[in-house]
């Protein structure tokens, strides 16, 4: 598969690189009241852009300082106005719009950036520059600020990829070393080196363990330990909501499934998994599971995409227990066009939860709902996943619009599934969670209605 994050940003940079020439001669002076880099643009970039656009991260240029940003001004305007950057592909007209990790730009922010470029991209008063963000150096775990260092780090075996070779799906097994059951509150996966990030397209960590006493009477057996976590560009880790977690049992193993592709030089790489446990004796009430849900009736091998067509497929998941939907992460390949997740409630009511209408293979975004927006769904709800594939010549990412396409692991094949974390609960707990949510929403609305002092 193509190198995801780097390819996406580099492609935009090359296509829009004319901005280097267009912006080169503009003045850094600004009149009072003008939009400036130090006062208006830098704060936006710190929140929305610099996690990738900085030294040692995946983007090809840094947008931290004015000197680094200025040559790219026109290219930046084109990318943000077209909503190519930052990568965020949710349809903003339907479904839930409140996400914990929303990195999209608002209409107002896009206009501010456009106004800045049109004014000549002035620097502004250096005293207006916000303090720099203390970004991790690449060796720091993201959740360490919340929980200190990880409680357990598990590495895959290393793999040496030749400079030129077919893609590899490396599947080593690693022991967890656990001698007692532990509850997990956060997980992270990453390649162990910067070079490894060029090599690894995605990494799956499957938790293998015995379930001698079952899960509980209110959780369907199919949930089991399931997939522990999936990592791809656009997703760093998973943070469980309060009072929910994943259970790792004594003697468990991690079965890795790592997709590695050649990048023109021989590189040795491996993946590593950081695990943060709840304190001993603190057990969350709810158990969460990451599941793979196919948007293909009858299973993945039923995917059928004829040449020169836009194809639609659907798959369904019946919730055998009540639960809370934590996230939505579509997964398709180069012909992927969009995917939606709809809930059909037992009374027949239909709710579009989320719709990705501009899927981009180079960014596997994970859309994590906020605490007040994560859907609470009763037992018997049907989750309907609909996927669209564009196998026509108008799809600029399509390798060959004359070919029939079916399901497969290779980039030239296709997939159509979503990774979704579900926190299962009993009917009684579900009703209690609904009442709690309604009370919190009512309190929030009351606060918004209060006049400002």
N, C-alpha and C positions, 0 to 999 in steps of 0.2 A: 504494500500500500504506500501511497505517497506520504512524505513527511508532513504531518498535519498543520501544526501551528505555524511553522516556519514557511511552508509553502504558501499558506493563505496570505500572510502578511507580506511576504516577498512579492507575490503576484500583484497585490495591490500597489506595492511600492514601485514595481517596474511599470505597471500600466499607468500609474499616476505620476511617475517620476519626473515628468515635465515640470512639475511644481518646483523642482530644484532650480530650474532656469527662470521660471516666471517670478519666483520670490526673491531671487538673489539680490536685486538692487533696491528693494524697498527700504524706506527709512525706518529706523528704530525710534524716532522721535514721535511723541504723541501729544495731542492737546488735552487739556484738562477736561474730563468727562468722557473721553474716548475709551473704547474697550481696549485693554492692554493685556499683555502676557502676564505680568507680575500680579496684577489685581484681579483679572477675570479668568484667564485661560489656565494658568498654573494650578489653581484650586480644582478645576474640573479634571485636568490630566492626572492629578494626584489620586483622585478617587476612582476614575474610570479607565485610565490608560496605563499608568506606570507599573502596574503589577506585571505587565508584559514588556512595556517599552522602557527598559532600563538596562544598564550593564548586567551581564551574566544571565539575563532572562531570555525568553524565546524570540522576541521581536528583533528585526534586523537593525532598528535604530532606537536610540534613547530619546525620550521626550521629557527629560527631567529639567534641564536648564534651557534658558532662552537660546543660547548659542547652539545647542544640539537640535532644538526644535525649529528654529527660524528657516533653515533651508527647505524644510518639508511643508511649509505653510499651505501652499496651494494644493498639494497632494492630500494633506489632512482635511482641508475643506471638502474636497471631492469625495473622500472616503466617508466622512461623517454625514454629509448631506444625503449620500446614497444609502446610508445606514449599513455600509459594509463593515465599519468599525465604530465602536467596539462590537465584537461578534455576539449578537443576541437576536435570536430568530423567532421569537414568540410573536404570534399575531396579536397586536395590541387592540384589536377591535372586538374580540370575543374571549370568554373564559376568564379565569383568575388572572389578575395582573399584579398581585403582591407576592414578591419573591425575596427571600433572604439574601440572595446573591445577585440581585439585578445590577448588571453593569451597563445597561443601555443608557443612552443619552436622552434627556427630555427634549421636547421641541424647543424649549427656551435655551437649553445648553447648545443645541445645534446652531440655532440662530446667533448665539453669542460668538461661537467659533467662526461662523461665516462672516459676521460683522467685523471681527478682528482681522481676518485675512483681507477683506475688501478695503479695510482702512490702511493696508500696508503692513500688517502684522507688527505693530509697534511694541517695543519692550515695556515702556512705562517706567514708573518710579521704582528703583530697586528696593526701597523701603517697604513697598507693598508686597514683596515676594513672601509667600508663606514659608514657614520652616520646612526643611526637606523631610520627607517620610523616611523613617529608619527601616528600609526594606531588609528582609532576611538575605543572607549571602548565598543562598542555594544549599547550604549545609544545615540550615535551621528548619525544624519542623513547624508547620503552620500553627498547629494547636498547642505548641509548647507554651505560648503566652497565657493560655487558659489553664493548662494542667501541669506545667513544668515539662520535663523531658518525658518521652514515651516510656511506658512501663515495660514494653516488650517490643523488640525489633526483630523481624524475621526476614532473612534475605533468601532470594532464589540462588541456585547455583549459577556461576558465571557462564556466559556464552560468547564465543568469539565469532563474529560475523565477517566473512570475507568482503572485500571491496565490491565485488560483483557476484550476486547469487540470487536464487529464487527466495521468496519470502519464507520465513521459518515460523512455526508455531511451537515454541519451546515449552515443555511441560514437566519440569522437575517437581519433586515433592520435598517439602521441608517439614520437619517436626516442630511443633510449637514448644515442646518441653514443659508444658503445663502438668502439674501434679495434682491440681485441684480445679474445680469449676470456677470460672471468673466471668463476670458481666462486663461488657465493653460499652463505653460511652462515646468513643471517637476512634476513627481509623484514617490513616493516610497511606497512600502508595506513591512511589516515585522511582524513576531510574536512579541508580546510585551516583551517576556522574553526569556532567553537562553533555559530554559526547553521547552518553546513553540516551539522552532525550531526543537526539537526532535519529536514533536507531529504533527505539521502541514505539510502535504505533499505539498499542494498548496492552494492558496487563490485567488478567482476571486472577483473583485469589479465591479459590473455592475452599470452604471449610468442610473437612471430612471428620466425622466423629460419630460415636454411638449415641443413640437417644434411648437409654435403657428404661427410663421412666416416662417416656413421651414428653410432650411439651406442656400441655394442659388441656382440660376438657373443652376450652373455648377456642382453641387454635387448631385448624385443620392439619392433619398429619402431613399433607403435601408440603407444608412450609419447611419442616426440618431445619437444618442449619442453613441450607441454601448457599447461594453465592455470598461470600463475605464482603467483597468489594470489587468494583471494576474501576480501572483508571484509564483515562484517555486525555488528550489535550482538550482543555476546557473544563476539566474536573480534577480537583486536588484531593479532597477528602470527604468524609461523612461525619457529621456531628449529630448525635442522637438528641432528640428532644428530651426535656426533663421527664424522669420516671419511665424512660423506655431505653432499651439497649439490645445488644446481641449477646448470646450466650456461647462462650467457648468452654468446652468440657475438657477434663483431664485426659491426656493422651491424644488430643486432636492433632490433625495435620493440616497444612496448607498445600493444596494442589494448584500449582501455578499453571497458567496458560498465557504465554507471552508472545505476542505477535511482533516479530523483528524483521526489518527490511534493510537491504544494503544501501549505503549512501556514498559509495565511491572510494572508501578507504576501510582498511581492516580495523575493527573496533571490538573490544571486549566489553560486555555490559552485563548488568543484572538488575533486577528490581528488588525493592525493599518495602516492607510493610511495617508501619508504626502503629502500635495499639495502645490505647489509653483505657485503663480499667476503672470501673467504679471502686471506691475504697472497699476493702474486705468488710463483709457484713452489711453493706448497702446494696440491696437488690432492687432494681427497678420493677415496677408493676407489670409493664408491658414488654413483650418480646417483638422485635422488629425483624423483618426478612426482606432481602433484596431479591426480587424475582424478575425473570425474563418473560415478557408477554408478547407473543407474536401477533402481528397484524395480518395473519394469513390463516384462513379457515382450513382446518385439517392439519396444520403444522407447517413448518418452514419449507419443506420440500414441495409444497403446493404452490410456491411462488412462480408465476407465469407472466413474463413481460415480453410480448411480441415486438418485432422491429417497428420503428417509426410510430410508436403509440405512447399515450399517457395512460398508465394503468392504475387501477384502484383495487386495493385488497383490504379485507377486514378480518379481524380476529376478536374473540371474546373471552373474557375471564369472569366466571361467576364467583363472587365473594361468599365463601362458605361460612365466614364469620364476619361480624362487624369490624370496622377498622378505620384507620386514618391514613390517607394517601400522603406520603411525605414529599414526593418529588416526581418529576417527569423527565425522562432522558431518552429521546428517540435515537435509534441507531439504524442507519442505512448506508449505502455506498454512493458511488459517483452519480447514479441516476436518481437518487433520492430527492424528492421534491417537497414533501411535507408529510406530517403525521399529526393526528389528533387523538385525544383521549376523552371519551365521553362516558358519563355515568348514567345508566338507566336504572332508576330506583324501583323497588318492588311495586310501587303504586303506578308505574308507567311513566312517571316524570323523567324527562331527559335533561341532563345538564352537561354542556360542554365544559370540561375542566380546563383543558389547555389545547392550543393548536399551534404547532410550528409550521408556518406557511412559507418559510424560506430556508429549508434545511441546507446546510453547508457541510459537506463531508469532512472538511479540514478542521472543523470545530465541533466536538462532541459535548455540547453544553448540557449541563445538568441543572434543571430549573427546580429550585428548592422553595417550596411554599413557606410563607411566614406562619408563625404560630396561630394567628387568627384566621388565616386563609386556607390552611391545609384541610382538604375535604374530609369530613366525617361522614361515613357511608354505612348504612345498615346492612345486616346480613341479607343475602339474596340480591344485592346490587350487581348488575352486569356492567363490567368495564368493557367498552367497545373501542378498539384501536383501529383506526383507518389510516392507511398509508397510500401515498401517491408516488409513482415513479415516472420520470420523464425520459423516455428512450427515443427522443427525436433529435434531429440535428440542431434544433434551437437551444438545446441544453449544452452550454459551452464546456461542461465537464464530461460530457458523454464520450467515451473512447471510441464507440462505433455504433451508430444508430441503426445500422443494417442487421445487427446481430440479435437473435433471441437471447434473453437473459433469464436465468433461474437462480435459485438460492445457492450460495457458496461462500467460502471464507475469503477467496481472493478479491482484490479490489475490483476486478473486471466482472465479478459475479455480483449478486445483490443480497441484501438482507432487509428485513422489515420487522423490527421488534423494539420494544421500549424496556428500559431498566426502570423499575418502580419499587421503591421501598414502601412496604405496608406494615403498619403497627396494628396487630390484631388485638381484639378485646372482646369480652363477653357482652351480651346484650345489656346487662345491667350496667356494666362499666361504660358502655357506649352511651346510654341514656344520661349517665352522670356527666360524661364529657360534653355532650350536647348542651346540657343545662349550664355547665361551667363556661362554655364558649359563648352562649347567649348572654350570660351575665357580663362577661368581659367586653363583648361588643357593645352592650348597652352602656356600660361605664365609659367606654371610649367615645361613643356618640355624645354622651352627656358632657364630657370634657370638651369636645369640639364645639358644643353649643354655648359654652360659657363665654361671655363677652371678655375681650382682652382688657386688662387693667389700664 
